Amino acid sequence: MVKKHCTAIVLAAGQGKRMGTKVHKQYLLLQDKPVLYYSLQTFQDSALIDEIYLVTGQGEEAYCEEQIVRPYGFTKVTHIVEGGAERYNSVWNALKYVEDGYVFIHDGARPFISEEIIERAYESVQSCNACVVGMPVKDTIKIADDHANVAETPDRSKVWMVQTPQVFHVGLVKEAYRCLMEQEETNVTDDAMVVETFTGHSVRLVQGSYENIKITTPEDLEIGEVFAGKYGK
């Protein structure tokens, strides 16, 4: 099978309010490198990824170009795009310029994506056109009612925590996002939900890694220090 063009959209427009720092979480340091560096380096090194679209906060395009893209030699970053008010706005701002192939939509605050994850996702998307990386939950999950009482306990064997990248055929995900932007639906929380809601297309779950964490709180940053030291990038 001939390899299709693969674009990675790396989202780095979040403010990271839960981190409690003035510096946005994607620019905080892990082992003396920005959080954002790690995922960009993995996509840069991957033979499957042809180009990277980096989505930044408003007015941060020059900073990312001068402080991250050039110094670390991320030659696959072909576009630096200004993000929007919400995550889905940021995705659309980049996605509308992607023309063909497959697109890997990834949170820049998830530094520990691996080549193995990229390969598994690519293998899956070729047959199903829509897949998301995730892992089965380790803990029992409770669904709460409006009064914080347990309303339901789902079967743990069927519950996954969803990660990124979320990978799609470009035509499929662009059509879903066009519908989203036209209807101004605001309760979507990830790209898979956009595809599920507006196309009805099924989305396959692909094994990620328990180390593929999102840096959201100070505790995550401490864990990330350990993982970054192990990765040694």
SERO-4910 file (N, C-alpha, C, O; in steps of 0.05 Angstrom, whole numbers):
BEGIN
 pado doro    nc1    nc2    nc3   cac1   cac2   cac3    cc1    cc2    cc3    oc1    oc2    oc3
  Met    A     17    -24      0      0      0      0     18     25      0     36     27     16
  Val    A     11     43    -18     27     68    -20     21     86      4     -2     90     12
  Lys    A     42     96     16     39    114     39     26    140     31     33    152     11
  Lys    A      6    148     47     -8    174     42      6    196     57     20    191     77
  His    A      3    220     48     14    244     61      3    246     89    -22    243     93
  Cys    A     20    251    109     11    253    137     20    280    148     43    287    148
  Thr    A      0    294    159      5    320    171     -1    318    201    -21    306    209
  Ala    A     16    329    217     11    330    246      3    359    253     18    378    247
  Ile    A    -20    362    265    -28    388    277    -22    387    306    -34    371    321
  Val    A     -4    403    315      4    404    344     -8    429    356     -1    451    349
  Leu    A    -25    425    376    -39    447    388    -24    458    412    -19    443    432
  Ala    A    -16    483    411     -1    496    432    -12    524    438      3    542    443
  Ala    A    -39    526    438    -52    552    442    -65    554    469    -76    575    475
  Gly    A    -63    533    485    -76    533    511    -62    551    531    -38    556    529
  Gln    A    -77    561    551    -66    579    571    -57    563    596    -41    573    612
  Gly    A    -69    539    601    -60    523    623    -66    536    650    -48    538    667
  Lys    A    -90    545    655    -97    559    679    -94    541    704    -88    551    726
  Arg    A    -98    515    701    -96    497    724    -67    493    733    -62    483    755
  Met    A    -48    501    716    -20    499    724    -13    520    745      5    515    761
  Gly    A    -26    543    744    -21    563    764      5    579    760     16    589    779
  Thr    A     14    580    735     39    594    728     33    616    708     13    614    693
  Lys    A     50    636    707     47    657    687     55    647    659     44    656    639
  Val    A     74    628    658     83    617    633     63    595    625     56    578    641
  His    A     54    595    600     36    575    590     50    547    592     74    544    588
  Lys    A     33    527    599     44    501    605     61    489    583     80    474    589
  Gln    A     55    494    558     70    483    536     98    494    533    115    483    520
  Tyr    A    103    516    547    130    529    547    146    524    572    169    532    574
  Leu    A    133    511    592    148    504    616    170    484    610    168    470    589
  Leu    A    190    482    626    213    465    620    211    438    633    204    435    657
  Leu    A    218    418    618    223    391    627    251    383    619    258    382    596
  Gln    A    268    378    639    296    371    633    308    393    615    322    387    595
  Asp    A    302    418    621    314    442    608    304    445    579    316    461    564
  Lys    A    283    432    571    271    436    545    241    442    549    229    431    567
  Pro    A    229    458    531    200    464    534    184    438    530    191    420    515
  Val    A    161    438    545    143    415    542    137    410    512    136    387    503
  Leu    A    132    431    498    125    430    470    146    416    453    140    404    432
  Tyr    A    171    419    461    193    408    445    190    378    440    196    368    418
  Tyr    A    181    363    461    183    334    460    165    322    438    173    305    423
  Ser    A    140    331    437    122    320    416    131    329    388    130    314    369
  Leu    A    140    354    386    150    363    360    174    347    351    177    340    327
  Gln    A    192    340    370    215    324    362    207    296    353    219    285    334
  Thr    A    187    284    366    178    257    358    166    258    330    172    241    313
  Phe    A    150    278    324    139    281    297    161    287    277    160    277    254
  Gln    A    180    303    284    203    310    267    218    285    260    227    282    237
  Asp    A    222    267    279    238    243    274    223    221    260    235    203    249
  Ser    A    196    222    260    180    200    249    181    201    218    176    221    206
  Ala    A    186    178    207    186    175    177    158    177    166    155    181    142
  Leu    A    138    173    183    110    173    173     99    202    171     81    206    155
  Ile    A    110    220    186    100    248    186    115    265    165    139    266    166
  Asp    A    100    277    147    111    293    126    114    322    133    133    335    125
  Glu    A     95    333    148     96    361    156     81    366    181     64    350    189
  Ile    A     87    388    195     75    395    220     63    423    218     76    441    209
  Tyr    A     38    425    228     26    451    231     25    457    261     13    442    276
  Leu    A     39    478    269     40    485    298     20    507    303     21    528    290
  Val    A      1    503    321    -20    522    328    -13    535    354    -10    522    375
  Thr    A     -9    562    354     -1    576    378    -22    595    388    -43    599    375
  Gly    A    -18    606    412    -35    627    422    -33    652    406    -13    656    391
  Gln    A    -53    669    408    -53    694    393    -28    711    399    -22    716    423
  Gly    A    -13    719    379     10    736    382     35    720    390     56    732    395
  Glu    A     34    693    391     57    677    399     71    664    376     89    648    380
  Glu    A     63    670    352     74    657    328    104    663    326    120    645    322
  Ala    A    112    688    329    140    695    327    157    683    349    179    674    344
  Tyr    A    146    682    373    160    670    395    166    640    389    188    631    393
  Cys    A    146    626    380    150    597    374    170    593    352    186    575    352
  Glu    A    169    610    332    188    608    309    216    613    319    234    599    312
  Glu    A    220    634    335    247    643    343    258    627    366    283    624    368
  Gln    A    241    617    384    251    604    409    249    574    408    262    560    424
  Ile    A    232    563    390    229    534    390    234    522    363    251    503    360
  Val    A    221    531    342    223    518    316    251    520    305    263    500    297
  Arg    A    262    545    303    289    548    292    311    536    310    328    521    299
  Pro    A    312    542    336    334    532    352    336    502    353    358    491    354
  Tyr    A    313    488    352    314    459    353    313    446    326    312    421    324
  Gly    A    313    461    305    314    450    278    290    434    269    293    413    257
  Phe    A    266    444    276    242    430    268    234    438    240    217    454    235
  Thr    A    248    425    221    245    432    193    218    423    181    210    433    160
  Lys    A    205    405    194    179    396    184    156    415    191    134    412    181
  Val    A    161    435    208    141    455    215    139    473    191    156    491    187
  Thr    A    118    469    175    114    485    151     95    509    155     95    528    140
  His    A     79    507    176     59    528    182     58    533    212     57    514    227
  Ile    A     58    558    220     52    566    247     26    582    246     25    604    235
  Val    A      6    571    259    -21    582    256    -31    593    283    -26    581    304
  Glu    A    -45    616    281    -56    627    305    -80    611    314    -98    605    298
  Gly    A    -81    605    340   -104    590    351   -128    607    355   -128    632    351
  Gly    A   -150    594    364   -175    608    368   -183    608    398   -167    601    415
  Ala    A   -208    617    403   -217    620    430   -220    593    444   -215    591    468
  Glu    A   -228    572    429   -231    545    441   -214    526    425   -204    532    403
  Arg    A   -211    502    436   -195    482    423   -205    476    395   -189    474    376
  Tyr    A   -231    473    392   -241    466    365   -236    489    345   -232    483    321
  Asn    A   -236    514    354   -228    536    336   -200    533    327   -193    538    304
  Ser    A   -182    526    346   -154    523    339   -149    500    319   -134    503    300
  Val    A   -163    478    323   -161    456    305   -170    464    277   -156    459    257
  Trp    A   -193    478    275   -203    486    249   -185    506    235   -182    505    211
  Asn    A   -173    524    251   -155    544    239   -132    531    224   -123    541    203
  Ala    A   -123    508    233   -102    493    219   -113    474    199   -103    471    177
  Leu    A   -134    460    207   -145    439    190   -154    449    163   -152    434    143
  Lys    A   -164    472    161   -175    482    136   -154    486    114   -160    489     91
  Tyr    A   -128    485    123   -106    488    103    -95    461     95    -79    459     76
  Val    A   -103    439    109    -93    412    102   -109    401     79   -133    402     80
  Glu    A    -95    391     59   -109    385     34   -115    355     30   -136    348     19
  Asp    A    -97    337     38   -102    309     32    -88    291     52    -74    300     70
  Gly    A    -93    265     49    -79    245     65    -92    242     92   -117    242     95
  Tyr    A    -76    238    113    -85    234    140    -74    257    158    -53    268    152
  Val    A    -89    263    178    -80    284    197    -80    273    225    -99    261    234
  Phe    A    -58    278    239    -54    270    267    -58    296    283    -41    314    282
  Ile    A    -79    297    299    -85    321    315    -75    315    344    -85    296    357
  His    A    -56    330    353    -43    324    379    -40    348    397    -35    370    388
  Asp    A    -44    343    423    -40    365    442    -11    369    448      3    350    456
  Gly    A     -2    393    445     26    399    451     34    395    480     57    393    486
  Ala    A     14    394    497     19    390    525     21    360    532     23    352    555
  Arg    A     21    343    511     27    314    515     54    309    503     57    303    479
  Pro    A     75    311    519    102    309    508    112    281    501    131    279    486
  Phe    A     99    261    512    111    234    510     98    215    490     97    191    495
  Ile    A     88    226    469     80    210    446    105    196    436    127    206    437
  Ser    A    102    171    425    124    156    416    120    148    387     98    150    376
  Glu    A    142    140    374    140    130    346    122    106    345    108    102    325
  Glu    A    122     89    365    105     65    365     76     73    364     60     60    351
  Ile    A     69     94    379     41    103    379     34    113    351     12    107    341
  Ile    A     51    129    339     46    140    312     42    117    293     24    118    276
  Glu    A     59     96    294     57     74    276     31     58    280     18     51    260
  Arg    A     23     54    305     -2     40    309    -26     56    299    -45     44    287
  Ala    A    -26     82    303    -48     98    294    -49     99    263    -70     98    252
  Tyr    A    -26    101    251    -25    101    221    -36     75    210    -51     75    191
  Glu    A    -27     53    221    -37     27    212    -67     25    215    -81     14    197
  Ser    A    -78     35    237   -107     34    241   -122     52    223   -143     44    211
  Val    A   -113     77    219   -129     96    204   -131     88    174   -150     96    160
  Gln    A   -112     72    165   -113     63    137   -137     46    131   -148     46    109
  Ser    A   -147     32    152   -169     14    147   -196     25    157   -217     16    148
  Cys    A   -195     45    175   -220     55    187   -225     84    183   -248     94    187
  Asn    A   -205    100    174   -207    128    169   -211    146    193   -211    171    191
  Ala    A   -214    134    217   -217    150    241   -209    134    266   -221    113    271
  Cys    A   -189    143    280   -181    129    304   -170    148    325   -160    170    318
  Val    A   -171    140    350   -160    156    371   -143    139    389   -149    115    394
  Val    A   -122    151    399   -104    137    418   -116    139    446   -127    159    453
  Gly    A   -113    117    461   -123    117    488   -113     93    503    -99     76    491
  Met    A   -121     90    528   -114     67    544   -138     59    562   -153     76    571
  Pro    A   -141     33    567   -162     25    586   -157     37    613   -134     39    622
  Val    A   -178     45    627   -175     57    653   -166     35    673   -172     12    670
  Lys    A   -151     44    693   -142     26    714   -161     25    738   -163      6    753
  Asp    A   -175     48    742   -192     51    765   -221     45    758   -229     47    735
  Thr    A   -237     39    779   -266     37    775   -277     65    771   -269     84    785
  Ile    A   -294     68    751   -306     94    745   -335     96    755   -350     76    752
  Lys    A   -342    118    766   -370    123    775   -382    146    760   -369    167    756
  Ile    A   -406    143    751   -421    165    738   -438    178    760   -454    164    773
  Ala    A   -435    204    763   -450    218    785   -475    231    774   -477    238    751
  Asp    A   -495    234    792   -518    250    785   -514    279    793   -491    286    801
  Asp    A   -534    295    791   -531    324    796   -526    330    826   -518    353    832
  His    A   -529    310    843   -525    315    872   -500    301    882   -496    297    906
  Ala    A   -482    293    863   -457    279    870   -461    252    882   -444    242    897
  Asn    A   -484    240    876   -489    212    884   -482    194    860   -484    202    837
  Val    A   -475    169    866   -468    150    845   -494    143    830   -513    133    842
  Ala    A   -494    148    804   -516    141    787   -512    115    772   -531    101    765
  Glu    A   -486    109    766   -480     86    750   -451     79    753   -434     96    757
  Thr    A   -445     53    751   -418     43    751   -413     28    725   -421      4    724
  Pro    A   -401     40    705   -397     26    680   -377      3    682   -360      3    700
  Asp    A   -379    -16    664   -361    -38    663   -333    -28    656   -328    -17    635
  Arg    A   -315    -31    675   -288    -20    672   -274    -31    647   -257    -16    635
  Ser    A   -280    -55    639   -266    -67    616   -274    -53    590   -260    -57    569
  Lys    A   -295    -36    590   -303    -22    566   -298      8    567   -306     23    549
  Val    A   -284     17    588   -279     45    592   -250     52    586   -232     39    597
  Trp    A   -246     71    568   -219     80    561   -216    109    568   -235    124    567
  Met    A   -191    117    574   -185    145    576   -172    153    549   -153    140    540
  Val    A   -183    173    537   -175    181    510   -152    200    511   -151    218    528
  Gln    A   -133    196    493   -109    213    491   -108    225    464   -128    225    449
  Thr    A    -85    236    456    -80    244    429    -53    231    422    -37    225    439
  Pro    A    -47    228    396    -61    239    373    -88    225    367    -92    202    373
  Gln    A   -106    241    354   -130    231    342   -126    234    312   -120    256    302
  Val    A   -130    212    298   -121    211    270   -144    205    251   -160    187    256
  Phe    A   -145    220    229   -168    218    211   -160    221    182   -139    233    176
  His    A   -176    210    165   -174    217    136   -182    247    134   -202    255    146
  Val    A   -166    262    120   -170    291    119   -198    299    110   -211    316    123
  Gly    A   -208    286     89   -235    294     79   -256    289    100   -275    305    102
  Leu    A   -255    268    115   -275    261    135   -275    282    158   -296    292    165
  Val    A   -252    287    169   -251    305    192   -256    334    184   -268    350    199
  Lys    A   -249    342    160   -255    369    151   -285    373    147   -295    394    154
  Glu    A   -298    353    136   -327    355    133   -341    357    160   -359    373    163
  Ala    A   -331    342    179   -343    343    206   -339    370    219   -357    381    231
  Tyr    A   -315    381    216   -310    408    227   -325    430    213   -333    449    225
  Arg    A   -329    427    187   -345    447    172   -373    448    184   -384    470    188
  Cys    A   -384    425    189   -411    424    201   -411    436    229   -430    450    237
  Leu    A   -390    430    244   -388    441    271   -387    471    270   -402    485    286
  Met    A   -371    483    253   -368    511    252   -394    525    242   -400    547    250
  Glu    A   -409    512    225   -434    523    215   -455    523    237   -472    541    238
  Gln    A   -455    502    253   -476    499    273   -469    511    300   -485    514    318
  Glu    A   -443    519    303   -433    531    327   -438    514    352   -445    524    373
  Glu    A   -436    488    348   -438    469    370   -415    473    389   -392    473    380
  Thr    A   -420    476    415   -398    482    433   -392    461    455   -374    465    471
  Asn    A   -407    439    455   -403    420    476   -384    397    468   -383    377    483
  Val    A   -371    399    446   -352    379    438   -326    381    454   -317    403    459
  Thr    A   -315    359    461   -291    359    478   -266    348    464   -244    351    473
  Asp    A   -270    334    442   -247    324    427   -255    320    397   -278    323    390
  Asp    A   -235    315    381   -239    313    352   -256    289    345   -272    290    326
  Ala    A   -253    267    360   -269    243    355   -298    249    358   -315    240    343
  Met    A   -305    265    378   -333    273    383   -344    289    360   -368    287    354
  Val    A   -327    306    348   -336    321    325   -344    302    302   -365    305    290
  Val    A   -326    283    297   -331    264    275   -356    247    282   -373    242    264
  Glu    A   -357    237    306   -380    220    314   -407    236    311   -426    225    301
  Thr    A   -407    261    320   -431    277    321   -441    285    293   -464    284    288
  Phe    A   -422    294    277   -430    306    251   -428    289    227   -437    296    205
  Thr    A   -416    265    229   -415    247    207   -427    219    213   -435    205    195
  Gly    A   -428    212    238   -438    186    246   -418    164    241   -424    140    244
  His    A   -394    172    232   -373    152    227   -362    141    253   -357    156    272
  Ser    A   -358    115    254   -346    103    278   -317    110    280   -303    114    261
  Val    A   -308    110    305   -280    117    311   -268     94    327   -278     86    347
  Arg    A   -245     84    317   -232     62    330   -213     71    352   -200     91    349
  Leu    A   -212     55    373   -193     60    395   -167     45    390   -167     22    383
  Val    A   -144     59    393   -118     48    388   -101     51    413   -102     72    426
  Gln    A    -86     30    420    -70     32    444    -50     54    444    -34     55    425
  Gly    A    -50     70    464    -29     91    467     -9     82    487      5     62    483
  Ser    A     -7     97    509     12     91    531      4    105    556     -7    127    555
  Tyr    A      8     92    579      2    105    604     22    128    609     17    145    627
  Glu    A     43    129    595     62    151    597     55    175    580     67    197    582
  Asn    A     35    171    562     27    193    544      8    212    559    -15    216    551
  Ile    A     19    224    580      3    241    598      1    269    587     17    278    570
  Lys    A    -19    283    596    -22    312    589    -13    328    613    -21    324    636
  Ile    A      5    347    608     15    364    629     -5    386    635     -9    405    619
  Thr    A    -19    383    657    -41    401    664    -37    414    691    -44    437    695
  Thr    A    -26    399    711    -23    409    738      6    408    746     22    395    733
  Pro    A     14    421    768     41    419    778     50    390    783     73    383    779
  Glu    A     31    373    791     38    345    796     46    331    770     64    315    770
  Asp    A     32    338    748     39    327    722     67    335    714     82    319    702
  Leu    A     75    359    721    101    369    713    123    353    728    144    348    716
  Glu    A    118    346    752    137    330    768    140    302    755    162    292    752
  Ile    A    118    290    747    119    264    734    133    266    707    148    249    699
  Gly    A    127    288    693    139    293    667    169    295    669    183    286    650
  Glu    A    180    306    690    209    308    694    221    280    694    243    276    682
  Val    A    208    261    707    218    234    708    218    221    680    237    209    671
  Phe    A    195    224    666    193    212    639    212    225    620    224    211    603
  Ala    A    216    252    622    234    265    604    263    256    608    278    253    588
  Gly    A    270    251    632    296    241    638    301    213    626    323    207    617
  Lys    A    280    197    627    281    170    616    283    171    585    298    155    573
  Tyr    A    268    189    573    268    190    543    295    201    533    304    192    512
  Gly    A    306    219    548    333    229    542    335    242    514    356    240    501
  Lys    A    314    256    506    315    270    480    331    296    483    334    311    463
***
